[in-house]
């Protein structure tokens, strides 16, 4: 058999059962964002390539879905949202009181080698707090990331927040008389510490007159965490969230634009890539606006792919998802037409049931009563209503409880049905 | 002042207030789909170009965002969803009872000249009923489109469904001994009847041995509507929806793949382009699957741009939207910290309020009490809770009703607050 049309490598179809999982994630994202007072925005999926090059300093440039449009513009499918957010905020920030509490849920595209936990498109939940420089804003976003995990059904012991501060390394660099460029190199080395071969790390550090053991000591026995980390820790303790936190100065996050506190969410076993991450980026909006707008910011992002893996591997989180899916039936009421003479009455009843808010299905084509009941079961219907020659008398069956009742199609229909269904 | 980064021509930013309107539309789309027993799916935004060329027969090919990806694939940002749906259904249809009731909400991209009601990206709500050939399926989707309009606050007199059947013209062609190719040409001429210059129409028709007055008579005085149109009309009458329908045989819809009933939703004045449209496409899935899967289908689609214009121009529909927006505040409770000594208690209270489900905001940076109250008002807070030296006693103000009350931060907090807010 010929293969026929396929999705592109690394791209996903969401069949209804997958789309329901996606929508579950989105609902949890929105629930938590709402409780923290964040409002939703959205930027275009396609932007001028220049925007991304300016922001990321080329780090993502090898992974872009980049092309020339029919008007000769150099355009790119967004690899991430923060650059667009910076552009939008620059343009409209004057219209809003600060700080902005804004979030977005949308797709991003990166041309990477597809593998477990990594696709070429993914949904990302982006949360940004813009216009507040104090570490309490960092704490607010970290708290949000913890609440998101608990909203998804995770509990203490399932995940950990690895918390760090890039200024710690800035200060470390100063104390060793490193130049800015050398400190940037040091951050890159620290970022790769867990993945790089030890001899390569040692070699790179030696060029900065440093050793691996010095760095490991700076990570494991910091002299001082600094005011910002202390503020964040005290804040999270007051919220009853300190137990989720693991200070880990080896976390610096790869992207060059972070300027202070950074954090990543990991599964407790650290068997997966970072599930989510964020941090402070106080200079990005200034850079994107050519210095016209100066707003400090802290952001957080989580993709849909890794978190879905973790949910599926965590029994209690998975059970919560399953319960959600089971409660979202596409068919609350299936109307069985037992007497073709009553087709008009059936259509009228179906309309009324839908107007009353019930998810209602009936057989579009004439079919035997048995076949209609079979379809009702296939669709997971909660209730069937049989319309027969005795109309306006209707036979209502609750398929879950296997009970049956005769009711009238009258103005009390809604209340009667709610009693039967619930 | 330099312009800085801009969105691409024809692309839109959704600031929070625009995103709220978008989300309102999505919510109405999902509400109606759910009541009709439809389940949501999603396909990739990027597909092989071949898929679209095969489906549309080149009609959209001048409007594609088409490029070569890093792997040398000829790929295209989707201009519409039905081709992807056909691909997906071909691959997975065996797993589902028929008919499929599937819907999708997502973005599409067309390189067109931007103008009022036409952008280069738009959201589209696609509803498809697959696996049922009878006209009752067509009626079901037309009913859904009517219920969608009423869900959005439109009433009789605001809009009309123009209903037609392409088989009427197929039969007309046969009666005039036209070839299939000639009948296809006739459909193109009928499609452009309202927009084309009369003399050009006359000229084109004369090549088919036809005249404009013959065609106009065929439209205004049809000898027979045919069984399918009669079935649809009887069905919609039984649902109490016939008054929304205007049989109009001049509607054939441009795309070549429609095979039977077609319909379009128009504003009553017909001052805008078609708001929505759909029809039967019984051969498309067969074609996309190279004949391996043969499923009749009927679909319906509505974009977000034109309907938003119509809502804004229709006072009662607009009022419904405004009410929705006013009820979706980002701040139910603003917690005012009146005594900096109580910062830890405030953070704990904020956490608790969010756990209880309240959208809660507080001042991240220390600020004067007056300034905090001002921010609460700017954010449209419903209630403020003041945490001061008398904690755990809290002062609660309902900002809408201008009432004030002293309560305790204890285990009855939720019930107390619900009483005050509602």
Interface residues (C-beta under 8 A of the other chain):
Chain A: X1 X2 X4 X5 X6 X7 X8 X9 X11 X12 X13 X14 X15 X16 X19 X20 X22 X23 X34 X35 X36 X37 X38 X39 X40 X41 X42 X43 X44 X45 X46 X47 X48 X50 X51 X54 X65 X67 X68 X69 X70 X71 X73 X75 X77 X84 X87 X88 X90 X91 X92 X97 X99 X101 X102 X107 X109 X111 X121 X129 X132 X134 X136 X137 X140 X143 X147 X234 X235 X237 X238 X239 X240 X241 X288 X289 X290 X292 X330 X331 X343 X344 X345 X347 X348 X350 X351 X354 X357 X358 X359 X360 X361 X364 X365 X375 X378 X379
Chain B: X1 X2 X4 X5 X6 X7 X8 X9 X11 X12 X13 X14 X15 X16 X19 X20 X22 X23 X34 X35 X36 X37 X38 X39 X40 X41 X42 X43 X44 X45 X46 X47 X48 X50 X51 X54 X65 X67 X68 X69 X70 X71 X73 X75 X77 X84 X87 X88 X90 X91 X92 X97 X99 X101 X102 X107 X109 X111 X121 X129 X132 X134 X136 X137 X140 X143 X147 X234 X235 X237 X238 X239 X240 X241 X288 X289 X290 X292 X330 X331 X343 X344 X345 X347 X348 X350 X351 X354 X357 X358 X359 X360 X361 X364 X365 X375 X378 X379
